[in-house]
Amino acid sequence: MAHEAQSIIRLLVVLLFLGCIMIWIMMPTNTFNLKWFPKIRGKADPTYFGAQGETILMYTFPVLLIATLGCVYLHIAKKSSNESNIEIRNGKKHGTTIWNRPMLVKGPLGIVSITEIAFLLMFIALLVWSFTTYLHIGFKTVAKTAAEYGNTVEQEKLYSVGIWLGLVGNICLAFLFFPVTRGSSVLPIFGLTSEGCIKYHIWLGHILMAIFTTHGICYITYWASTNKMSEMLIWTKDGVSNLAGEISLLAGLFLWIATIPRIRRKFFELFFYTHHLYIIFIIFYIFHVDISFSFTMLPSFYLFLVDRFLRFLQSRRGVRLLSSRILPCEGVELNFSKGHGLTYNPTSVMFINVPSISKLQWHPFTVTSNSKLEPEKLSVVIKCGGAWTQKLYQLLSNPSPIGRLGISVEGPYGPASTNYLRHDTLVMVSGGSGITPFFSIIRELIYLSNTFKCKTPNIVLICSFKNTSCLSMLDLILPISGTCDISNIQLQIEAYITRDKEFKPDTPIHPQTLWLKPNPSDEPIHAMLGPNSWLWLGAIISSSFIIFLIIIGVITRYYIFPIDHNTNAIFSDPLRAFLNMLVICVSIAVVSSVAVLWNKQNAKEAKQIQNLEGSSPTVSPSSMIYNADRELESLPYQSLVEATNVHYGQRPDLKSKSFISRENIFDIFTRISIYLYELKSLFCFAGLLFEMKGSSVGVLVSGPKQMRQEVASICSSGLVENLHFESISFTW
């Protein structure tokens, strides 16, 4: 029944989505403007919703309905996730099609698949269609309009092009906030995650700002040619407010400039803080175009506001940091207390804020723990790579250990489902700290093999590190307790140390564990909306929107409508826009707060301090730090050591069958060139070519951009048909 319900909901979502796209396609045409729109406007009663009634019905309502249905779909999928995984492994495999194979691996777009290229071309075609249709229809009357306003034909054409560019740019704005809604219920329906969609947000942002900048230049040029520069300062009570549009455009330009890759890399804080100018950009955009037209782009921003306020509520809480494993390679593993009701999938991401370092900076890190294998703990690994991470490492590795570290978190966020079991073999290629996403995948397979006794894919982990001390990262494959059994999975690790020519006995390669003393007020990380979080999110989206409609309907009926129709006065459009924005924010804030408080009341047992003394080491009372050598004597760690081959300063033997030697499960013929990427001291694989026996081989890559591109090139070459590529990265 669960699968049938999911299929029905997905069908409804697809139909609604296609309906929304059809509206966007028809929007520039005379059929829409002269036939459809007047009929819809005639049925929409202006007494309660004013001029925005028809745009709410056509643009906002369908998308929010999709989001609500998506919540129901994801709730059903979450309940049946384990059964689906076992069914996939027992024969119901769904192979990756050619459409998901990388098509472009180098260039300004990053690594993109055939499907992504197809949708990008269709989106560009929609923009071109809309603009050319506006041109075709508008230029028919441009001579008449020019004579009416005393302009030349060229001036009138310039003015008209400016208008139509603004209308086309609004299409980009309508999609802009979907990719950055971390807890989105829309993206997972299409198999997407917020982290994986960042590149779509970047594409949309560049196209949007290019169009809006040209839109502004057209108007400034028109005003200059007609000696009407004073119109730049117009803020009308009724109609388009030019000054508001200029403020919005300036905010967008400052934000856009800060996204230049060189500026973003060298001045990340500038990039981070200027991105908050989106608030000014959106507010003055609404003042510029009026609230009735703004509802065409409101759905994605509405969902973003819901997600942003829920993240705000979560970030107000201090979380319980239990321990930290300090790595010799300047890295740390943070182990948090977690509520039993919080579940997440492998490769999930959590955003972390340490107020003692910076109260405003939030940084994303991959969750390395598994919510089923470790029901009371959540872990992330952080490698030094900047000023913020360096300060965190210094705090935790200080010879005078701290007793407590105040931390706030947002998340975790991740894929709604995973399909690693559909592969016969998983090849994981990583460089440096890029290995961390693979920890959660390996732990997930350990859990499935031990709990359901099902056959899991053979795992090949190929990782390159800078020096010998980085081998301590491999200790983090197993949880801090080290009690899990890895004998049921087939794991082979090939580690390459590129700077050291041989093992250095004096180099520490094992982590130290620092046990902390959290405050009683610190809370375990738990699901903000409880175990049924998707249903609660759907209730928040639908309830807040209904409340908004009721409140704005009452305000319009008893305050705005009498002024517009019973007096000679005209109700101010900026005031109308302000009231709508205020009611939207209040509706979302009230409903979200009630939902969070309700679930917090029901989850009081999660606040109890979890007793981890059973897994704590026996150390002197005066010391909170101990070395992890004792744990390495356990059977799981012995198995991990036996599965690891370390290569120092050498290339692998291309002909060696001992490269993968566990009971001759499969043979790999590989050619790997490992060299130092001097610019950033990163290690890249220049090429990867292998063949495996089996019907499906998943190739996962995480690390430097050049390494990801090289691996993607191999998978997209078509030399081996059974390779299925997936890149895991925060950047594009």
C-alpha positions in Angstrom: 0.0 0.0 0.0 2.8 2.4 0.8 4.3 2.1 -2.7 0.9 2.6 -4.3 0.3 5.7 -2.2 3.7 7.1 -3.2 3.0 6.5 -6.8 -0.3 8.3 -6.7 1.2 11.3 -4.8 4.1 11.5 -7.3 1.7 11.4 -10.2 -0.3 14.3 -8.7 2.9 16.3 -8.1 4.1 15.8 -11.6 0.7 16.9 -13.0 0.7 20.0 -10.8 4.3 20.7 -11.8 3.5 20.4 -15.5 0.5 22.7 -15.0 2.7 25.4 -13.4 5.1 25.1 -16.3 2.3 25.4 -18.8 1.1 28.6 -17.1 4.6 30.1 -17.4 4.8 29.0 -21.1 1.4 30.6 -21.9 2.0 33.8 -19.8 3.4 36.0 -22.6 0.8 35.0 -25.1 -2.4 36.9 -26.1 -4.4 33.7 -25.4 -3.4 34.0 -21.7 -3.6 37.7 -21.4 -6.8 38.3 -23.3 -8.8 35.1 -22.7 -7.6 33.0 -19.7 -6.5 35.8 -17.3 -9.7 37.9 -17.6 -11.9 34.8 -16.9 -9.9 34.0 -13.8 -9.9 37.6 -12.7 -13.7 37.7 -13.2 -14.1 34.7 -10.8 -11.8 36.1 -8.2 -13.6 38.3 -5.8 -11.5 41.5 -5.2 -13.5 42.1 -2.0 -11.3 39.8 0.0 -8.0 39.4 -1.8 -7.8 42.3 -4.1 -5.8 42.2 -7.3 -3.5 39.4 -6.0 -6.4 36.9 -5.8 -5.8 35.5 -9.3 -2.0 35.3 -8.9 -2.4 33.5 -5.6 -4.7 31.0 -7.3 -2.5 30.4 -10.4 1.0 30.6 -9.0 1.2 30.3 -5.3 -1.5 27.7 -4.4 -0.3 25.0 -6.8 3.3 25.1 -5.6 2.4 25.1 -1.9 0.1 22.1 -2.7 3.0 20.3 -4.3 5.1 21.0 -1.2 2.4 19.7 1.1 1.9 16.5 -1.0 5.6 16.1 -1.0 5.6 16.1 2.8 3.1 13.2 2.8 5.1 11.4 0.1 8.3 11.7 2.2 6.6 10.6 5.4 5.4 7.4 3.7 8.9 6.9 2.1 10.6 7.3 5.5 8.3 4.7 7.1 9.1 2.1 4.4 12.8 2.9 3.9 14.2 -0.3 5.4 11.8 -2.5 3.5 12.7 -0.7 0.2 16.4 -1.2 0.8 16.0 -4.9 1.4 13.7 -5.3 -1.7 16.3 -3.5 -3.8 19.1 -5.8 -2.6 16.9 -8.9 -3.0 16.6 -8.3 -6.7 14.4 -5.3 -7.4 17.3 -3.2 -8.7 16.9 0.0 -10.6 20.0 0.8 -12.6 21.3 4.2 -13.3 20.3 5.1 -16.8 22.4 6.8 -19.4 20.6 10.1 -18.6 22.4 10.3 -15.2 25.8 9.8 -16.8 28.1 12.9 -16.6 28.1 14.7 -19.9 30.3 17.8 -19.1 33.0 17.5 -16.5 35.0 20.6 -17.0 34.0 24.2 -17.6 31.9 26.9 -15.9 29.0 24.5 -15.2 31.0 22.0 -13.3 30.1 18.3 -13.5 26.7 18.0 -15.1 24.7 15.0 -16.3 22.8 14.6 -19.5 19.5 15.1 -17.6 20.8 18.4 -16.1 21.9 19.7 -19.5 18.5 18.8 -20.9 16.6 20.7 -18.2 19.0 23.6 -18.4 18.4 23.9 -22.1 14.6 23.6 -21.6 14.7 26.4 -19.0 16.7 28.6 -21.3 14.3 27.9 -24.1 11.5 29.0 -21.7 13.2 32.3 -21.1 13.9 32.8 -24.8 10.4 31.9 -25.7 8.9 34.3 -23.2 11.1 37.2 -24.3 10.7 36.7 -28.0 6.9 36.3 -27.6 6.8 39.6 -25.6 8.8 41.2 -28.4 6.6 39.8 -31.2 3.4 41.0 -29.6 4.7 44.3 -28.1 6.5 45.6 -31.2 3.3 45.5 -33.2 2.0 48.6 -31.4 5.3 50.3 -30.6 5.0 53.0 -33.2 1.5 54.0 -31.9 2.7 54.0 -28.3 5.8 56.1 -29.3 3.6 58.7 -30.9 1.3 58.8 -27.9 4.1 59.5 -25.5 6.2 61.7 -27.7 9.1 59.3 -28.0 11.0 58.0 -31.0 10.4 54.3 -32.0 13.9 53.4 -30.8 13.3 54.9 -27.4 9.9 53.2 -27.0 11.5 49.9 -28.1 14.2 50.3 -25.4 11.5 51.1 -22.8 9.5 48.0 -23.8 12.6 45.7 -23.8 13.3 46.9 -20.3 9.8 45.9 -19.2 9.9 42.5 -20.9 13.4 41.7 -19.4 11.9 42.3 -16.0 9.1 39.9 -16.7 11.5 37.2 -17.9 13.8 37.7 -14.9 10.8 37.0 -12.7 10.8 33.4 -14.0 14.3 32.9 -12.6 13.3 34.5 -9.3 10.4 32.1 -9.0 12.8 29.2 -8.9 15.8 30.8 -7.1 15.0 29.8 -3.5 14.0 26.1 -4.1 17.6 24.9 -4.1 18.6 26.7 -0.9 15.6 25.5 1.1 17.5 22.9 3.2 14.5 21.1 4.6 12.6 21.2 1.3 9.8 18.7 0.6 9.9 19.5 -3.1 13.4 18.6 -4.1 13.4 15.0 -2.6 10.4 14.2 -4.8 12.6 14.6 -7.8 15.5 12.8 -6.1 17.4 16.0 -5.3 19.0 17.4 -2.2 19.7 21.0 -1.2 23.5 20.4 -1.1 23.4 18.9 -4.6 21.2 21.7 -6.0 23.5 24.6 -4.9 24.8 24.7 -8.5 21.3 25.3 -9.8 20.9 28.2 -7.4 24.2 29.6 -8.7 23.1 29.2 -12.3 19.7 30.8 -11.6 21.4 33.6 -9.7 23.8 34.5 -12.5 21.0 34.4 -15.1 18.7 36.4 -12.9 21.2 39.2 -12.1 22.3 39.4 -15.7 18.7 39.9 -16.8 17.8 42.3 -14.0 21.0 44.4 -14.6 20.2 44.7 -18.3 16.6 45.6 -17.2 18.0 48.4 -15.1 20.4 49.6 -17.8 17.6 49.8 -20.3 15.6 52.1 -18.1 18.5 54.3 -17.1 19.4 54.6 -20.8 15.8 55.5 -21.7 15.6 58.1 -19.0 18.9 59.7 -20.1 17.8 59.8 -23.7 14.5 61.4 -22.9 15.8 63.8 -20.3 13.7 62.1 -17.5 16.5 61.2 -15.0 14.3 62.5 -12.2 12.1 59.5 -12.7 14.8 57.4 -11.0 13.6 58.9 -7.6 9.9 58.2 -8.1 8.2 56.2 -5.4 4.6 56.1 -6.3 1.6 55.3 -4.2 0.0 53.4 -7.1 2.0 51.5 -9.6 5.7 50.7 -10.1 8.1 52.4 -7.7 11.4 53.1 -9.6 13.4 54.0 -6.5 12.5 50.7 -4.8 13.7 48.8 -7.9 17.0 50.6 -7.9 17.6 49.8 -4.2 16.7 46.2 -4.9 19.1 46.0 -7.9 22.0 47.6 -6.0 21.6 45.1 -3.2 21.6 42.3 -5.7 24.7 43.7 -7.5 26.7 43.8 -4.2 25.6 40.3 -3.5 26.5 39.2 -7.0 29.9 40.7 -7.0 30.8 38.9 -3.7 30.0 35.6 -5.4 33.0 36.0 -7.9 35.0 32.8 -7.2 38.3 34.6 -6.4 36.5 36.9 -3.9 34.5 34.1 -2.4 37.7 32.0 -1.8 39.9 34.8 -0.4 37.2 36.7 1.5 34.6 34.1 2.5 33.3 36.2 5.4 32.5 39.0 2.9 30.7 36.5 0.7 28.8 35.1 3.7 27.7 38.5 5.1 26.8 40.1 1.8 24.5 37.2 1.0 22.2 38.5 3.7 21.4 41.3 1.4 18.8 39.0 -0.2 16.5 40.4 2.5 16.7 43.9 1.2 16.7 42.6 -2.4 13.3 40.8 -1.9 11.6 43.4 0.2 12.3 46.3 -2.2 11.6 44.0 -5.2 8.1 43.5 -3.8 7.7 47.3 -3.2 8.9 47.8 -6.8 6.5 45.5 -8.6 3.6 45.5 -6.2 2.4 42.6 -4.1 -0.1 41.3 -6.6 2.7 40.5 -9.2 5.0 39.3 -6.5 2.9 36.3 -5.8 4.3 34.8 -9.0 7.6 34.3 -7.3 6.3 34.0 -3.7 6.0 30.1 -3.5 9.7 29.3 -3.4 10.4 32.2 -1.0 7.5 31.2 1.2 8.9 27.7 1.6 12.4 29.2 2.2 10.9 31.4 5.0 9.3 28.4 6.7 12.6 26.5 6.5 14.6 29.5 7.7 12.4 30.2 10.7 12.5 26.5 11.7 16.3 26.7 11.5 16.3 29.8 13.6 14.4 28.1 16.3 16.7 25.1 16.3 19.8 27.4 16.4 18.6 29.0 19.6 19.4 25.8 21.5 22.8 24.8 22.9 23.5 21.2 22.1 25.3 18.6 24.2 28.8 17.9 23.0 30.0 14.7 24.8 33.5 14.1 23.4 36.0 14.9 20.7 38.5 12.7 19.0 41.6 14.8 18.3 43.5 13.7 15.2 47.3 14.2 14.7 46.5 15.6 11.2 44.8 18.7 12.6 41.3 17.4 12.6 38.7 16.7 15.2 35.6 14.4 15.4 32.8 16.0 17.5 30.5 13.5 19.1 27.1 14.9 20.2 24.3 13.5 22.2 21.3 12.6 20.0 17.7 11.9 20.7 16.3 8.5 19.6 13.6 10.0 17.4 16.2 11.7 15.2 17.0 9.7 12.1 18.9 10.7 9.0 20.4 9.0 5.9 24.1 8.7 4.9 25.9 11.7 3.5 23.7 14.1 5.5 25.0 17.5 6.4 24.9 19.5 9.6 25.6 23.2 10.0 27.6 24.2 13.1 28.1 27.5 14.9 30.6 28.0 17.8 29.7 31.3 19.5 33.1 31.5 21.2 34.7 31.7 17.7 32.0 33.6 15.8 28.4 34.2 16.6 27.4 34.7 13.0 29.4 32.1 11.0 27.8 28.7 10.2 29.8 26.0 8.5 28.5 22.8 6.9 30.1 19.4 7.8 29.2 15.9 6.7 27.6 13.7 9.4 29.8 10.6 9.8 27.7 8.6 12.2 24.7 6.4 11.4 21.4 7.1 13.2 20.5 3.4 13.4 23.9 2.0 14.3 24.5 4.8 16.9 21.0 5.7 18.2 22.3 8.0 21.0 25.2 9.8 19.2 25.8 12.0 16.2 29.3 12.7 14.9 30.9 15.1 12.5 34.6 15.3 11.4 36.2 18.7 10.9 39.6 19.1 9.2 41.5 22.4 9.5 41.2 24.4 6.3 40.7 28.0 7.4 40.7 30.4 10.2 37.5 29.2 11.8 38.4 25.5 11.8 41.9 26.3 13.0 40.5 28.1 16.0 38.2 25.2 16.8 41.1 22.7 16.6 43.2 24.9 18.9 40.4 25.1 21.5 40.0 21.3 21.6 43.7 20.4 21.4 44.9 22.9 24.0 47.1 21.2 26.6 44.8 22.6 29.2 41.6 20.9 28.1 38.3 22.7 28.2 35.4 21.3 30.2 32.6 22.4 27.9 32.3 23.9 24.4 29.1 25.8 23.5 27.8 24.8 20.1 24.6 25.4 18.1 23.5 23.3 15.1 21.1 23.3 12.2 20.1 20.0 10.7 21.0 17.4 9.8 19.8 17.6 6.2 20.3 14.9 3.7 18.8 12.7 1.0 15.3 11.4 1.6 16.5 7.9 0.6 19.7 6.1 -0.5 20.2 3.4 -3.1 23.6 2.1 -2.4 22.3 -1.4 -2.1 21.4 -1.6 -5.7 25.1 -1.8 -6.6 27.2 -5.0 -6.5 30.3 -3.0 -5.8 30.9 0.5 -4.4 34.2 2.2 -5.3 34.8 5.3 -3.1 37.5 7.7 -4.3 38.5 10.4 -1.9 41.3 13.0 -1.5 42.1 14.4 2.0 39.1 15.3 4.1 36.9 14.2 1.3 36.8 10.8 2.9 34.4 11.9 5.6 31.1 11.3 3.6 32.1 7.7 3.1 32.2 7.0 6.8 28.4 7.2 7.1 27.9 5.0 4.0 30.2 2.3 5.4 28.4 2.4 8.8 25.0 2.2 7.1 26.2 -1.0 5.3 27.5 -2.4 8.6 24.2 -1.8 10.2 22.2 -3.4 7.3 24.5 -6.5 7.2 24.3 -7.1 10.9 20.6 -6.3 11.4 19.0 -7.7 8.3 21.7 -10.2 7.4 21.4 -9.1 3.8 24.2 -9.1 1.3 25.8 -5.7 1.0 27.9 -4.4 -1.9 31.6 -5.0 -1.9 33.4 -1.8 -0.8 36.6 -0.5 -2.2 37.9 2.7 -0.6 40.6 4.5 -2.5 41.9 7.4 -0.5 45.0 9.7 -0.8 46.5 11.7 2.0 49.2 14.2 2.4 51.4 12.4 5.0 51.4 9.5 7.5 49.6 11.4 10.2 46.5 11.6 8.0 46.1 7.8 8.4 44.4 8.7 11.7 41.3 9.6 9.6 40.8 5.8 8.9 40.3 5.2 12.6 37.1 7.2 12.3 35.5 4.7 10.0 34.3 2.9 13.2 32.3 4.6 15.9 34.1 5.7 19.1 32.7 2.8 21.0 34.3 0.4 18.5 31.6 -2.3 19.3 30.3 -2.8 15.8 31.0 -6.0 13.8 32.5 -5.4 10.4 33.1 -9.1 9.5 29.8 -9.2 7.5 30.9 -6.7 5.0 33.6 -7.0 2.3 35.8 -4.0 2.8 39.1 -3.2 1.2 41.0 0.1 1.8 43.8 1.4 -0.5 45.5 4.4 1.2 48.1 6.4 -0.7 50.5 8.7 1.2 52.0 11.0 -1.4 54.6 13.0 0.5 56.1 10.4 2.8 58.3 7.8 1.1 58.0 5.3 4.0 56.3 4.9 7.4 57.8 7.1 10.1 57.6 5.3 13.4 57.7 8.6 15.4 54.6 10.0 13.6 51.4 9.7 15.7 48.6 8.0 13.7 46.0 7.4 16.4 43.5 9.9 17.7 43.1 11.1 21.3 39.7 11.3 22.9 38.7 14.3 25.0 35.6 13.8 27.2 33.7 17.0 28.0 31.3 18.0 30.7 28.2 19.5 29.1 25.9 21.8 31.1 22.5 20.4 32.2 20.9 23.1 30.0 22.5 21.6 26.9 20.1 19.5 24.9 20.6 16.4 22.7 20.2 17.0 19.0 16.7 15.9 18.2 14.2 16.4 15.4 12.6 19.8 15.8 9.2 18.5 14.6 9.4 15.0 16.2 9.5 11.6 14.5 6.7 12.6 12.1 8.6 15.7 11.0 7.4 15.6 7.4 3.8 15.5 8.4 4.3 18.4 10.7 6.1 20.4 8.0 3.2 19.8 5.7 0.8 21.0 8.4 3.0 24.1 8.9 3.0 25.0 5.2 -0.7 24.5 4.7 -1.9 25.9 8.0 0.3 29.1 7.8 -0.9 29.7 4.3 -4.6 29.3 5.2 -4.1 31.6 8.2 -2.5 34.2 5.9 -5.4 34.0 3.5 -7.9 34.4 6.3 -6.1 37.4 7.9 -5.4 39.2 4.7 -8.9 38.5 3.5 -10.3 40.2 6.6 -7.9 43.2 6.3 -8.8 43.6 2.6 -12.5 43.3 3.2 -12.8 45.7 6.2 -9.9 48.0 5.7 -8.5 48.1 2.1 -11.6 47.5 0.1 -13.7 50.4 1.6 -10.9 52.9 1.0 -10.5 51.8 -2.7 -14.2 51.7 -3.6 -16.1 53.9 -1.2 -13.9 57.0 -1.3 -11.9 59.0 -3.8 -8.7 57.9 -2.2 -6.4 55.1 -3.4 -5.0 52.6 -0.9 -1.2 52.8 -1.0 0.4 49.9 -2.9 3.6 49.9 -0.7 1.4 49.8 2.4 -0.6 46.9 0.9 2.7 45.1 0.2 4.0 45.7 3.7 0.8 44.3 5.2 1.0 41.2 3.1 4.6 40.6 4.0 3.9 41.2 7.7 1.0 38.8 7.7 3.0 36.1 5.9 5.9 36.4 8.4 3.5 36.4 11.4 1.6 33.4 10.1 4.7 31.4 9.5 6.3 32.4 12.9 3.2 31.6 14.9 2.4 28.2 13.3 6.0 27.1 13.3 6.5 28.1 17.0 3.4 26.2 18.1 4.5 23.1 16.2 8.0 23.2 17.7 6.8 23.8 21.2 4.2 21.0 20.9 6.9 18.5 19.8 9.3 19.8 22.4 6.8 19.1 25.1 6.3 15.5 23.8 10.1 14.9 23.7 11.1 15.8 27.2 12.6 12.4 27.8 15.2 13.3 25.2 16.6 15.9 27.5 17.8 13.3 30.1 21.5 13.2 30.2 22.6 10.0 28.5 25.0 7.9 30.5 28.0 6.9 28.4 30.1 5.6 31.3 30.0 2.1 29.9 32.0 3.3 26.9 34.3 5.7 28.8 37.9 4.8 29.3 39.5 4.1 32.6 41.7 7.1 33.3 42.9 9.1 36.2 40.3 11.5 37.6 42.5 14.5 36.9 42.7 13.8 33.2 40.1 14.1 30.6 42.3 13.0 27.7 43.3 9.4 26.9 45.0 7.7 24.0 42.9 5.4 21.9 45.6 2.6 21.6 43.6 0.4 23.9 40.6 0.4 21.6 42.8 -0.6 18.7 43.2 -4.1 20.3 39.5 -4.8 19.7 38.4 -7.2 17.0 36.7 -4.5 14.8 39.9 -2.5 14.7 42.0 -5.5 13.9 39.7 -6.3 11.0 40.0 -2.7 9.8 43.8 -2.9 9.9 43.7 -6.2 8.0 41.5 -4.6 5.3 43.9 -1.7 4.7 46.9 -1.5 2.4 49.1 1.6 2.7 51.2 2.8 -0.3 54.0 5.3 0.5 55.1 7.6 -2.3 54.4 5.1 -5.1 52.0 4.3 -7.8 49.9 1.1 -7.6 51.1 -1.9 -9.5 48.8 -1.9 -12.6 49.0 -5.6 -13.1 48.7 -6.7 -9.5 45.7 -8.9 -8.7 46.5 -8.4 -5.0 45.1 -4.9 -5.2 41.8 -6.4 -4.2 42.6 -9.7 -2.6 39.8 -10.6 -0.3 38.9 -14.2 -1.4 39.0 -13.1 -5.0 35.5 -11.6 -4.8 36.2 -9.4 -7.7 39.2 -8.3 -9.8 40.2 -4.7 -10.4 42.5 -3.5 -13.1 43.3 0.0 -12.2 45.6 2.8 -13.3 45.9 5.6 -10.8 48.3 8.5 -11.1 48.6 10.4 -7.8 50.3 13.7 -7.7 50.4 16.8 -5.6 48.1 19.6 -6.6 50.6 22.4 -5.7 48.3 25.3 -5.7 46.3 24.2 -2.6 48.3 21.3 -1.3 45.6 18.9 -2.3 46.0 15.4 -3.8 44.3 14.6 -7.1 43.8 11.5 -9.1 44.8 12.3 -12.6 43.0 9.3 -14.0 41.0 6.3 -12.8 40.2 3.4 -15.1 38.9 0.0 -13.9 36.7 -2.9 -14.8 34.8 -5.1 -12.4 32.8 -8.2 -12.6 29.2 -7.6 -11.6 26.2 -5.9 -13.0 26.5 -2.6 -11.2 29.4 -0.6 -9.9 28.7 2.6 -8.0 31.6 5.1 -8.2 31.5 7.8 -5.5 34.0 10.6 -5.5 34.6 13.3 -2.8 37.5 15.6 -2.8 39.3 18.3 -4.8 37.6 19.6 -7.9 40.2 18.3 -10.3 40.0 14.8 -8.9 36.2 14.8 -9.2 36.5 15.9 -12.8 39.0 13.2 -13.7 36.9 10.4 -12.2 33.8 11.8 -13.9 35.7 11.8 -17.2 36.3 8.1 -16.8 32.7 7.3 -15.9 31.4 9.4 -18.8 33.7 7.9 -21.4 31.5 4.9 -22.0 34.5 2.5 -21.9 32.9 0.7 -19.0 29.1 0.6 -19.1 28.4 -0.5 -15.6 30.0 2.5 -13.8 27.5 4.8 -12.1 29.0 8.1 -11.1 28.1 10.3 -8.1 30.0 13.3 -6.8 29.7 14.4 -3.2 30.8 17.9 -2.7 29.7 21.2 -1.1 31.0 23.1 -4.1 30.1 22.7 -7.8 
